[in-house]
Amino acid sequence: MNANKRRQIFERLAAAIPEPTTELCYGTPFELLVAVVLSAQATDKGVNKATTKLFPIANTPEAILALGEDGLREYIKTIGLFNSKAKNIIGLCERLIERHGGEVPHDRDALEALPGVGRKTANVILNTAFGQHTIAVDTHIFRVANRTRLAPGKTVLAVERGLEKHTPREFLKDAHHLLILHGRYICTARKPKCPQCPIADLCEYPDKTQAPE
């Protein structure tokens, strides 16, 4: 895929998705961090259902530590892997207070040193909370990048590097959310909605779905 086609893809996605942002509900970088940790192998809708009850009660590291692991678990028990997530969130709250004055750090190494935070979560925080040009490759973005041939790669990191290299600079900040929302609602896993797709003529996927006759 050439640079002109990639630019057209992002131009059309930006036109189709004028406000590309996360569907997680949050008000502060810390709330976003907790929500993203909770979102692993869970839906944004399910996370929002839990955090709309949790955050009015506890939305700072200190307040969540005051709840304790058992107390936190009660708020997030509807989310998959809630036991390990509760443990990780308590751990990251302790680390934030001990090392960062209770604030979410702005750099990747410090974020990835927090319990429950890997590269993908760090990229989300850096991009969404702090406006950095990072691209967190989840299952939707991995699928879209490979299916369209926008940035094909056999690993998540390879796709991330490809997107960083080939995405026009003016779209780098929003690329993550443009691609994830496109993958979530149009370029779906089992049956992509190619007849409704704004980039269908640019996409290099050979098995496009057809509109019913």
Backbone as CSV, one residue per row, in Angstrom:
resi,resn,N_x,N_y,N_z,CA_x,CA_y,CA_z,C_x,C_y,C_z
1,MET,0.842,-1.191,0.000,0.000,0.000,0.000,0.880,1.246,0.000
2,ASN,0.562,2.206,-0.878,1.402,3.392,-0.978,0.930,4.508,-0.031
3,ALA,1.770,5.535,0.072,1.516,6.612,1.031,0.245,7.379,0.689
4,ASN,-0.041,7.578,-0.596,-1.236,8.319,-0.991,-2.506,7.593,-0.571
5,LYS,-2.509,6.276,-0.733,-3.682,5.502,-0.355,-3.871,5.532,1.171
6,ARG,-2.769,5.436,1.909,-2.866,5.508,3.376,-3.446,6.848,3.818
7,ARG,-2.988,7.910,3.186,-3.506,9.236,3.535,-5.006,9.320,3.257
8,GLN,-5.431,8.806,2.125,-6.854,8.826,1.800,-7.676,8.031,2.812
9,ILE,-7.125,6.904,3.256,-7.815,6.088,4.259,-8.055,6.894,5.529
10,PHE,-7.013,7.546,6.016,-7.167,8.314,7.256,-8.050,9.545,7.052
11,GLU,-7.986,10.166,5.884,-8.849,11.310,5.618,-10.316,10.897,5.657
12,ARG,-10.613,9.744,5.069,-12.008,9.283,5.040,-12.470,8.821,6.421
13,LEU,-11.594,8.141,7.151,-11.972,7.722,8.502,-12.223,8.943,9.391
14,ALA,-11.382,9.962,9.236,-11.554,11.185,10.032,-12.869,11.886,9.682
15,ALA,-13.257,11.831,8.407,-14.528,12.434,8.000,-15.711,11.630,8.538
16,ALA,-15.557,10.308,8.572,-16.640,9.439,9.041,-16.761,9.431,10.561
17,ILE,-15.635,9.688,11.248,-15.609,9.668,12.720,-15.067,11.024,13.186
18,PRO,-15.906,12.047,13.217,-15.414,13.405,13.493,-14.909,13.629,14.914
19,GLU,-15.332,12.794,15.856,-14.865,12.942,17.242,-14.298,11.611,17.734
20,PRO,-13.117,11.244,17.240,-12.531,9.958,17.627,-11.977,9.999,19.045
21,THR,-12.581,9.249,19.930,-12.095,9.202,21.307,-12.514,7.888,21.942
22,THR,-12.017,7.640,23.127,-12.357,6.405,23.824,-13.826,6.385,24.219
23,GLU,-14.390,5.186,24.294,-15.765,5.033,24.767,-15.802,4.716,26.258
24,LEU,-14.641,4.682,26.889,-14.582,4.540,28.344,-14.941,5.871,28.989
25,CYS,-15.701,5.834,30.065,-16.067,7.048,30.788,-14.985,7.380,31.818
26,TYR,-14.479,8.598,31.763,-13.453,9.017,32.728,-13.409,10.528,32.798
27,GLY,-12.869,11.033,33.891,-12.747,12.472,34.054,-11.335,12.936,34.328
28,THR,-10.463,12.017,34.742,-9.076,12.354,35.064,-8.163,11.268,34.512
29,PRO,-6.860,11.554,34.382,-5.934,10.506,33.944,-5.972,9.267,34.830
30,PHE,-6.161,9.454,36.135,-6.218,8.291,37.025,-7.459,7.461,36.744
31,GLU,-8.604,8.103,36.565,-9.818,7.358,36.241,-9.634,6.583,34.937
32,LEU,-9.010,7.220,33.949,-8.763,6.523,32.681,-7.855,5.325,32.897
33,LEU,-6.812,5.486,33.692,-5.890,4.376,33.964,-6.625,3.196,34.582
34,VAL,-7.443,3.451,35.567,-8.214,2.374,36.209,-9.153,1.723,35.199
35,ALA,-9.829,2.547,34.397,-10.781,2.015,33.420,-10.079,1.146,32.375
36,VAL,-8.916,1.566,31.934,-8.190,0.790,30.914,-7.699,-0.531,31.496
37,VAL,-7.213,-0.512,32.725,-6.801,-1.763,33.375,-8.003,-2.706,33.490
38,LEU,-9.150,-2.172,33.822,-10.353,-2.990,33.936,-10.838,-3.514,32.586
39,SER,-10.493,-2.817,31.501,-11.052,-3.152,30.191,-10.402,-4.354,29.526
40,ALA,-9.302,-4.862,30.077,-8.660,-6.035,29.484,-9.638,-7.207,29.458
41,GLN,-9.855,-7.760,28.276,-10.785,-8.883,28.093,-12.178,-8.571,28.644
42,ALA,-12.580,-7.319,28.505,-13.918,-6.884,28.926,-14.391,-5.802,27.967
43,THR,-15.683,-5.563,27.917,-16.210,-4.525,27.043,-16.171,-3.163,27.729
44,ASP,-16.066,-2.107,26.923,-16.119,-0.759,27.489,-17.442,-0.532,28.206
45,LYS,-18.513,-1.059,27.643,-19.834,-0.904,28.255,-19.868,-1.526,29.646
46,GLY,-19.283,-2.715,29.779,-19.252,-3.376,31.077,-18.398,-2.633,32.079
47,VAL,-17.275,-2.077,31.615,-16.402,-1.299,32.493,-17.115,-0.030,32.953
48,ASN,-17.760,0.657,32.010,-18.465,1.894,32.367,-19.561,1.649,33.397
49,LYS,-20.227,0.520,33.280,-21.282,0.189,34.227,-20.725,0.088,35.647
50,ALA,-19.515,-0.461,35.760,-18.892,-0.589,37.080,-18.310,0.731,37.573
51,THR,-17.616,1.455,36.682,-16.922,2.668,37.126,-17.874,3.818,37.427
52,THR,-19.069,3.825,36.825,-20.023,4.888,37.166,-20.516,4.750,38.604
53,LYS,-20.344,3.571,39.171,-20.659,3.373,40.600,-19.410,3.564,41.466
54,LEU,-18.252,3.136,40.934,-17.001,3.219,41.697,-16.485,4.649,41.830
55,PHE,-16.392,5.361,40.705,-15.703,6.654,40.725,-16.349,7.722,41.606
56,PRO,-17.685,7.780,41.752,-18.237,8.755,42.688,-17.846,8.483,44.144
57,ILE,-17.469,7.231,44.431,-17.059,6.854,45.783,-15.548,6.927,45.948
58,ALA,-14.822,6.482,44.917,-13.357,6.433,45.008,-12.759,6.645,43.628
59,ASN,-12.129,7.799,43.406,-11.511,8.076,42.111,-10.113,8.659,42.240
60,THR,-9.471,8.366,43.376,-8.062,8.730,43.578,-7.356,7.507,44.153
61,PRO,-6.026,7.454,44.018,-5.309,6.317,44.605,-5.594,6.163,46.101
62,GLU,-5.639,7.279,46.801,-5.866,7.219,48.242,-7.247,6.654,48.575
63,ALA,-8.247,7.083,47.820,-9.612,6.636,48.092,-9.799,5.160,47.766
64,ILE,-9.156,4.706,46.701,-9.264,3.281,46.355,-8.521,2.431,47.371
65,LEU,-7.381,2.907,47.843,-6.669,2.167,48.896,-7.508,2.099,50.171
66,ALA,-8.271,3.146,50.426,-9.135,3.136,51.607,-10.245,2.088,51.477
67,LEU,-10.676,1.834,50.260,-11.667,0.771,50.043,-11.082,-0.597,50.375
68,GLY,-9.787,-0.750,50.028,-9.143,-2.049,50.192,-9.489,-2.967,49.032
69,GLU,-8.759,-4.044,48.926,-8.972,-4.966,47.805,-10.368,-5.575,47.839
70,ASP,-10.844,-5.946,49.023,-12.179,-6.534,49.130,-13.263,-5.531,48.759
71,GLY,-13.100,-4.305,49.211,-14.083,-3.270,48.906,-14.116,-2.941,47.421
72,LEU,-12.938,-2.867,46.810,-12.854,-2.595,45.383,-13.498,-3.720,44.588
73,ARG,-13.261,-4.929,45.028,-13.786,-6.101,44.321,-15.310,-6.051,44.213
74,GLU,-15.969,-5.520,45.224,-17.427,-5.439,45.201,-17.936,-4.557,44.060
75,TYR,-17.155,-3.533,43.726,-17.572,-2.628,42.652,-17.285,-3.197,41.266
76,ILE,-16.299,-4.059,41.146,-15.875,-4.509,39.816,-16.151,-5.993,39.578
77,LYS,-16.924,-6.615,40.442,-17.114,-8.069,40.357,-17.907,-8.515,39.141
78,THR,-18.533,-7.575,38.432,-19.239,-7.930,37.202,-18.300,-7.994,35.996
79,ILE,-17.027,-7.620,36.189,-16.045,-7.576,35.106,-15.174,-8.827,35.154
80,GLY,-14.870,-9.363,34.000,-14.020,-10.547,33.939,-12.665,-10.327,34.585
81,LEU,-12.131,-11.376,35.191,-10.812,-11.340,35.857,-10.768,-10.307,36.981
82,PHE,-11.908,-10.087,37.657,-11.981,-9.000,38.635,-11.063,-9.216,39.830
83,ASN,-10.770,-10.460,40.182,-9.882,-10.694,41.327,-8.469,-10.184,41.051
84,SER,-7.910,-10.575,39.904,-6.548,-10.136,39.577,-6.521,-8.638,39.282
85,LYS,-7.587,-8.122,38.706,-7.639,-6.689,38.415,-7.706,-5.871,39.702
86,ALA,-8.456,-6.342,40.667,-8.515,-5.647,41.961,-7.134,-5.605,42.602
87,LYS,-6.439,-6.733,42.561,-5.094,-6.788,43.135,-4.154,-5.829,42.427
88,ASN,-4.218,-5.808,41.091,-3.342,-4.918,40.324,-3.648,-3.452,40.580
89,ILE,-4.927,-3.107,40.662,-5.292,-1.706,40.881,-4.850,-1.233,42.255
90,ILE,-4.990,-2.075,43.262,-4.480,-1.720,44.592,-2.964,-1.531,44.521
91,GLY,-2.289,-2.416,43.819,-0.832,-2.302,43.680,-0.409,-1.047,42.952
92,LEU,-1.121,-0.703,41.883,-0.716,0.501,41.143,-1.025,1.764,41.942
93,CYS,-2.078,1.732,42.753,-2.371,2.881,43.624,-1.235,3.094,44.629
94,GLU,-0.769,2.004,45.217,0.357,2.094,46.156,1.587,2.652,45.466
95,ARG,1.857,2.171,44.243,3.044,2.631,43.507,2.916,4.102,43.110
96,LEU,1.734,4.518,42.719,1.543,5.926,42.348,1.810,6.845,43.530
97,ILE,1.354,6.446,44.707,1.561,7.268,45.903,3.029,7.264,46.312
98,GLU,3.648,6.087,46.284,5.041,5.949,46.721,6.025,6.676,45.799
99,ARG,5.787,6.588,44.496,6.792,7.067,43.539,6.398,8.306,42.751
100,HIS,5.094,8.616,42.686,4.672,9.693,41.790,3.746,10.701,42.451
101,GLY,3.735,10.736,43.775,2.894,11.699,44.472,1.417,11.541,44.203
102,GLY,1.016,10.323,43.850,-0.393,10.061,43.577,-0.837,10.439,42.179
103,GLU,0.101,10.950,41.349,-0.243,11.376,39.985,0.145,10.298,38.970
104,VAL,-0.582,10.251,37.868,-0.260,9.311,36.785,0.927,9.862,36.011
105,PRO,1.997,9.090,35.862,3.180,9.585,35.151,2.939,9.738,33.658
106,HIS,3.763,10.600,33.034,3.622,10.911,31.614,4.549,10.087,30.725
107,ASP,5.356,9.206,31.289,6.319,8.487,30.449,6.084,6.980,30.491
108,ARG,6.444,6.338,29.398,6.145,4.932,29.193,6.781,4.034,30.254
109,ASP,8.059,4.228,30.546,8.741,3.333,31.490,8.066,3.348,32.852
110,ALA,7.702,4.540,33.323,7.053,4.646,34.636,5.668,4.002,34.616
111,LEU,4.952,4.168,33.508,3.635,3.550,33.402,3.740,2.027,33.386
112,GLU,4.677,1.514,32.592,4.799,0.061,32.462,5.347,-0.585,33.728
113,ALA,5.879,0.212,34.631,6.346,-0.325,35.912,5.196,-0.499,36.901
114,LEU,4.023,0.006,36.556,2.859,-0.117,37.449,2.230,-1.502,37.301
115,PRO,1.773,-2.098,38.388,1.098,-3.398,38.311,-0.096,-3.354,37.371
116,GLY,-0.200,-4.360,36.498,-1.339,-4.453,35.590,-1.249,-3.586,34.354
117,VAL,-0.138,-2.865,34.188,0.011,-1.958,33.046,1.089,-2.488,32.103
118,GLY,0.675,-2.825,30.891,1.602,-3.252,29.855,1.736,-2.179,28.792
119,ARG,2.350,-2.538,27.690,2.616,-1.570,26.627,1.328,-0.982,26.049
120,LYS,0.331,-1.831,25.823,-0.910,-1.347,25.224,-1.600,-0.336,26.144
121,THR,-1.708,-0.665,27.433,-2.339,0.253,28.389,-1.554,1.557,28.477
122,ALA,-0.233,1.452,28.522,0.600,2.660,28.571,0.351,3.532,27.350
123,ASN,0.254,2.914,26.172,0.005,3.678,24.953,-1.335,4.400,25.004
124,VAL,-2.359,3.728,25.536,-3.672,4.368,25.656,-3.588,5.600,26.552
125,ILE,-2.937,5.462,27.701,-2.826,6.583,28.638,-2.033,7.726,28.024
126,LEU,-0.907,7.417,27.407,-0.064,8.460,26.805,-0.824,9.202,25.711
127,ASN,-1.607,8.465,24.929,-2.338,9.079,23.829,-3.576,9.826,24.307
128,THR,-4.421,9.152,25.077,-5.737,9.697,25.402,-5.684,10.721,26.530
129,ALA,-4.863,10.462,27.535,-4.784,11.396,28.672,-3.808,12.542,28.415
130,PHE,-2.732,12.237,27.670,-1.655,13.232,27.548,-1.371,13.678,26.119
131,GLY,-2.147,13.182,25.158,-2.046,13.685,23.786,-0.807,13.282,23.028
132,GLN,-0.117,12.257,23.472,1.082,11.820,22.758,0.717,10.968,21.539
133,HIS,1.617,10.929,20.563,1.360,10.223,19.307,1.690,8.740,19.434
134,THR,0.942,8.048,20.280,1.137,6.609,20.445,-0.079,5.871,19.890
135,ILE,0.139,4.630,19.487,-0.948,3.812,18.934,-0.984,2.497,19.691
136,ALA,-2.026,2.313,20.458,-2.200,1.079,21.228,-2.898,0.052,20.346
137,VAL,-2.212,-1.022,20.023,-2.772,-2.017,19.108,-3.527,-3.088,19.892
138,ASP,-4.861,-3.024,19.794,-5.689,-4.062,20.399,-6.145,-5.017,19.294
139,THR,-7.078,-5.905,19.592,-7.503,-6.890,18.590,-8.164,-6.219,17.386
140,HIS,-8.922,-5.138,17.614,-9.576,-4.443,16.506,-8.539,-3.824,15.569
141,ILE,-7.573,-3.110,16.128,-6.579,-2.436,15.305,-5.673,-3.448,14.608
142,PHE,-5.321,-4.512,15.297,-4.505,-5.568,14.683,-5.231,-6.132,13.456
143,ARG,-6.528,-6.385,13.607,-7.324,-6.923,12.503,-7.413,-5.925,11.349
144,VAL,-7.754,-4.683,11.642,-7.927,-3.677,10.592,-6.620,-3.425,9.846
145,ALA,-5.532,-3.304,10.580,-4.238,-3.026,9.952,-3.818,-4.146,9.013
146,ASN,-4.085,-5.381,9.414,-3.725,-6.518,8.568,-4.725,-6.729,7.438
147,ARG,-5.999,-6.621,7.734,-7.025,-6.889,6.719,-6.965,-5.878,5.583
148,THR,-6.816,-4.609,5.918,-6.773,-3.566,4.894,-5.417,-3.500,4.205
149,ARG,-4.390,-4.056,4.866,-2.973,-3.969,4.456,-2.407,-2.583,4.744
150,LEU,-3.061,-1.854,5.631,-2.587,-0.529,6.028,-1.223,-0.621,6.703
151,ALA,-1.067,-1.604,7.584,0.220,-1.839,8.264,0.267,-3.299,8.679
152,PRO,0.455,-4.200,7.735,0.437,-5.629,8.060,1.603,-6.030,8.954
153,GLY,1.338,-6.970,9.845,2.380,-7.465,10.739,1.907,-8.702,11.453
154,LYS,2.845,-9.587,11.775,2.487,-10.836,12.434,2.340,-10.684,13.943
155,THR,2.878,-9.599,14.493,2.792,-9.366,15.930,2.195,-7.984,16.200
156,VAL,1.712,-7.807,17.421,1.164,-6.516,17.828,2.214,-5.415,17.693
157,LEU,3.432,-5.709,18.104,4.489,-4.699,18.040,4.828,-4.346,16.595
158,ALA,4.827,-5.349,15.715,5.110,-5.085,14.301,4.045,-4.174,13.699
159,VAL,2.788,-4.410,14.044,1.706,-3.553,13.552,1.845,-2.142,14.128
160,GLU,2.156,-2.052,15.419,2.345,-0.740,16.043,3.447,0.043,15.342
161,ARG,4.578,-0.609,15.096,5.698,0.059,14.419,5.307,0.476,13.004
162,GLY,4.576,-0.397,12.322,4.151,-0.074,10.967,3.224,1.122,10.927
163,LEU,2.285,1.177,11.852,1.365,2.310,11.907,2.092,3.599,12.265
164,GLU,3.021,3.517,13.197,3.802,4.704,13.563,4.601,5.220,12.376
165,LYS,5.110,4.312,11.576,5.955,4.685,10.430,5.137,5.246,9.274
166,HIS,3.975,4.658,9.009,3.257,4.976,7.782,2.071,5.916,7.954
167,THR,1.636,6.184,9.184,0.496,7.086,9.385,0.937,8.531,9.165
168,PRO,0.245,9.290,8.318,0.583,10.706,8.145,0.572,11.426,9.490
169,ARG,1.525,12.300,9.687,1.748,12.894,11.002,0.497,13.568,11.568
170,GLU,-0.285,14.217,10.716,-1.447,14.943,11.242,-2.535,14.011,11.782
171,PHE,-2.410,12.712,11.476,-3.397,11.757,11.975,-2.860,10.884,13.114
172,LEU,-1.616,11.079,13.500,-1.021,10.197,14.510,-1.737,10.255,15.851
173,LYS,-2.151,11.429,16.247,-2.812,11.547,17.557,-4.139,10.796,17.583
174,ASP,-4.886,10.836,16.474,-6.216,10.231,16.440,-6.247,8.841,15.810
175,ALA,-5.126,8.383,15.272,-5.114,7.107,14.535,-5.642,5.955,15.383
176,HIS,-5.239,5.906,16.644,-5.656,4.823,17.531,-7.175,4.725,17.590
177,HIS,-7.830,5.836,17.852,-9.287,5.800,18.011,-10.012,5.682,16.675
178,LEU,-9.464,6.257,15.609,-10.079,6.083,14.291,-10.119,4.607,13.910
179,LEU,-9.013,3.918,14.116,-8.927,2.515,13.718,-9.730,1.605,14.643
180,ILE,-9.699,1.876,15.937,-10.425,1.002,16.865,-11.934,1.134,16.661
181,LEU,-12.429,2.344,16.434,-13.861,2.534,16.227,-14.294,1.968,14.876
182,HIS,-13.443,2.099,13.882,-13.738,1.498,12.573,-13.801,-0.023,12.703
183,GLY,-12.878,-0.593,13.465,-12.862,-2.040,13.660,-14.019,-2.525,14.514
184,ARG,-14.436,-1.721,15.450,-15.508,-2.114,16.366,-16.879,-2.113,15.679
185,TYR,-17.090,-1.158,14.744,-18.436,-0.988,14.195,-18.568,-1.299,12.697
186,ILE,-17.495,-1.224,11.941,-17.579,-1.476,10.498,-16.748,-2.699,10.088
187,CYS,-15.478,-2.672,10.364,-14.582,-3.766,9.956,-14.570,-4.838,11.049
188,THR,-15.752,-5.393,11.286,-15.940,-6.335,12.389,-15.280,-7.683,12.100
189,ALA,-15.083,-8.456,13.154,-14.259,-9.657,13.046,-14.848,-10.714,12.119
190,ARG,-16.069,-11.125,12.379,-16.622,-12.264,11.637,-17.125,-11.887,10.259
191,LYS,-17.788,-10.757,10.163,-18.346,-10.348,8.875,-18.237,-8.833,8.730
192,PRO,-17.149,-8.370,8.126,-16.997,-6.918,7.972,-18.113,-6.331,7.117
193,LYS,-18.502,-5.099,7.455,-19.615,-4.436,6.753,-19.078,-3.642,5.559
194,CYS,-18.499,-4.368,4.617,-17.836,-3.732,3.480,-18.764,-2.823,2.661
195,PRO,-20.051,-3.193,2.442,-20.920,-2.292,1.684,-21.130,-0.935,2.359
196,GLN,-20.934,-0.861,3.672,-21.111,0.394,4.405,-19.779,1.100,4.675
197,CYS,-18.697,0.521,4.241,-17.366,0.993,4.632,-16.922,2.200,3.805
198,PRO,-16.467,3.265,4.455,-16.037,4.460,3.722,-14.698,4.294,3.007
199,ILE,-13.982,3.213,3.308,-12.679,3.008,2.664,-12.643,1.709,1.850
200,ALA,-13.795,1.188,1.503,-13.855,-0.117,0.837,-13.051,-0.144,-0.465
201,ASP,-13.078,0.949,-1.228,-12.365,0.962,-2.505,-10.858,1.124,-2.331
202,LEU,-10.431,1.531,-1.153,-9.002,1.690,-0.862,-8.426,0.465,-0.162
203,CYS,-9.283,-0.257,0.537,-8.885,-1.442,1.304,-8.422,-2.548,0.365
204,GLU,-7.371,-3.259,0.758,-6.813,-4.317,-0.079,-7.220,-5.717,0.377
205,TYR,-8.263,-5.804,1.204,-8.786,-7.098,1.646,-9.428,-7.817,0.456
206,PRO,-9.003,-9.028,0.145,-9.494,-9.692,-1.065,-10.887,-10.308,-0.935
207,ASP,-11.366,-10.521,0.284,-12.638,-11.233,0.487,-13.732,-10.310,1.007
208,LYS,-13.910,-9.172,0.375,-14.898,-8.211,0.841,-16.306,-8.801,0.779
209,THR,-17.117,-8.452,1.772,-18.504,-8.897,1.789,-19.315,-8.045,0.798
210,GLN,-20.401,-8.648,0.304,-21.252,-7.959,-0.670,-22.591,-7.600,-0.049
211,ALA,-23.197,-6.572,-0.573,-24.529,-6.195,-0.110,-25.534,-7.247,-0.551
212,PRO,-26.522,-7.577,0.277,-27.533,-8.567,-0.120,-28.330,-8.079,-1.321
213,GLU,-28.646,-8.999,-2.206,-29.380,-8.617,-3.421,-30.869,-8.478,-3.118
